[in-house]
């Protein structure tokens, strides 16, 4: 992924999946395509060292649910999410 969108969410009441879903919905509305890849800091992602699949159910009848691959990246600040479309 060379181009993407940076999303910030530090709300402790939201789950990781909810944060990624909100970011993906905004990305879809802004760019017209659903992201399939997201990078986040290891502290944000949790203890899981490998890539995770997050099910994202975009709102609206014409927007089916899809998966976003969530990967760790130390170059991303905590509570930030770098979303885009993987190559």
C-alpha positions, 0 to 999 in steps of 0.5 A: 500500500503506497497511498492511504488514509490516516485515522485517529481514534483513542476512545477507550470505550470502543473495541478495536473492531469498532474503531477499524469499522468506523475508519473503513466506513469513512474511507469508503464514503470519502474515496468510493472504494472499501479498504482491505488493509489497515496498519496500526501500532502493536500497542493498539492492536494487542498481543496478536503478532500476526495479521488479523482479519476484521469483519467490516459491515458497511452500512446500507443495503448496497454495501456488503460486509467485507474483511480488512486485514489488520497488521502491526507496524511500529511506524504508526503512532498508537491509536492511529490507523493507516487504511487503504487498498493493498496491492 
